[in-house]
Amino acid sequence: FFFQAEDGIRDSSVTGVQTCALPIYTATNLSATRYYRAVVTSGVCPVANSSSATIAVSALANGGTVSAATTTTVCTGSNSTALSVSGYTGTLQWMSSTDNITFSPITNATGTGITASNLTQTTYYRVLATNGACTANSNTLTITVSSAAVGGSITGGSTVCSGTNTTNLTLNGHTGTVSKWQWSASSSFASEIGRAHV
């Protein structure tokens, strides 16, 4: 006996026949859904058809483009950034990562937009689009989180004689970049007398 593997776009329309000696057929590089069956012969007996099997072919998925409505650099703690995706094909699942390597699904985030809020570390976002058996990722969007500024403390305050004098003030324990020095006639800095940008 021997087998004939038949494939067709519809069960009733056979478009290809392949004769083989083994009951195994490998379907490759499909671009459209196909139905398969085996035609079995044995000597002079009438042929017998097997049951049919379907290989469904899905259109390619497209992850689209993720973008942010506002700035993508925020201060740690209380922050909010709206993200959206466009130009996608398939069903969506938003993903996030803190190392841009391992991405995890965000719970209940399957629509075209999400809000990234209250971040305390730089976070990466992308969309996984699924269309049947096909999947595709969008671009990755980074929301950079800046550490909160800490003013620190100044050492070097002293009492000097009016006129010609020099005093070095040193800032310690601060977080961030010193953008300027200010001076005032009152410790509340209610009115600024001068400033020095650095």
N, C-alpha and C positions, 0 to 999 in steps of 0.2 A: 504494500500500500504506500501512498505518498500523500503529501499535503499541498494544497494551493492556498496561499494567503491572499485574500482579496481586500481591497480598500475602496471606499467610496465616500463622497461628500454626504450622500443620503444612503440609508440602508437599501433602498430599492435601485440605486444607480451605482453599479460597480465601475470604478474608473481605473483600476490597476490590478494586475494579477502577478503573483510571484510564486513559482514552483520551488519547493524546498524539500529536502529529505528529512529534516528534523522538525518536530512540532514547536519550533521557536521562530519568531519573526521579530526583527528589530526595526521599529519605525523611527526615522531620523529626520531632523530639519523640517518639521512640519510648520506651515504657516496658516493652516486652516484646520478646523475640526474634521476628523476622519473616523469612520466606522470600519471595524475589521471583523472578518470571520475566516475560518479555515474551511476549505473544501477537501473532504477526505474521500479517496478512492481506494478500493480494495478489489483487485482482480477485475472480473467482469461484472461485479455487483454495481448497482446504481450508486452514484455519488451521494454523500451525506454532508450537509452543512453543519458547522458548529454554531453555538450561540454567538452573538456579536459582542464586541467590546468597543467602547468609545474612547478615543483620545481627544479630549477637548482642548483647543488651542485658544489661549487668552491673548487679547491685544496687549501690547507692551504698556507697562505702567510708566507714569511720569511724575516724579516727585515735585516738580514745579519750582517756584522761587519763593523763599521766605524773606520777608522784609519787616522792618520795624517802623512804627508810626512816628517815633521820636528818637531821641538820642539813644545810642547803645552803650553809653558809659554812665553809670549811676553810682551814687554813694551807698555804702553798705547800710543795711537796716530797712528803713521805710522807703521803698521805691516801687515803681510800677511802669512797665513798658508793654505796649500792645504789639503783638506779632501777628502777621497774617501770611497766608500762602496763596499764590495765584499760578495759573498755567499748569495745573496738575491733572493727572488722569488716574482714577481709581479711588478707593476709600482711603481715608487719612488716619494716621496715628502720629501725634506729636511725640517727639523724643527729646531727652535732655541728657547732658553729661557735664561733669565738672573737670574732666581731664581731656576731652575731645578725642577719646579713644573708645571708651565703653559707654554706649547710649542705652538708656532705659526708657520704656514707655511712660508717659505722663497719664495718670489716672483720669478717665473721663475727658480726655483731650482728643476728640476725633472730628472736630469741625474745622472750618477754614481760618479760625483765629483763636489765640489764647492771650492771656495777660501774664507776663512774668513779673512776679511781685515779691517784695521783701527779701531780695537776694542778699546773701552775705559773702558770696564768693563768685568769681567769674564763672559764668555758665554758658554752655553751648547748646543751641537748639537746631533741630532739623525735623523734617516730616518724612515719614515712611509711607509711601503710597503702594497700595496693593490692588491689583486688577486680576482676578482669577488666580492663576499660578505665578503671575509676574509681580515683582516688587521693584521699587526704585526709591532712592533717597533724594531729597531736595539738597540744595546748598546748605551749608552750615552757617548759622548766624551767631555771632559772639556778643554777649552782653558783659562788658567789663565792669567789675565792681571795684570801686576805689575804697581804700580803708578810710575810716573817719579821721579827720584832722584832730590832732591833740596839740594844744598850745604849749604845753610844757611849763617850765619854770625858769626864771632868770636869776642868775647869781652875779654878784659884783656890785650891788648897790652900796653906796657909801656917802659920807658927808665930805664935801670939798669946799674950799674957799672960793668966793665969787671971783670971776674973772678968768684967768688962764688956768685951765685944769683939764685933765684927761682921765676918763674912767672907762675901763673895758667891761662890757656887759656880756655875759655868756648864757645862751639858751641851751637848756638841757631837757631831755626826756620828751621831746616833741616828735610827732608823727606827721610827715608831710614836708613840703618845701616852704621855707621862709620867703614870703613875697615882699614884705616891707617891715620896717620898724616905725612905730608911732611914738610921739611924746605929747604930753598934756600938762597943764598946770594943776590938774586934780587927778587923784587916783581912780576916779570913776571914768575918766576919759570922756566926760560929758562934752568937752570941747577940745578938738585937736589943734595943737599949736603947730605941729610939723610932722613930716614923715620922711623916711628914707627908703627908697625902693632898692632891693638887692637882687 
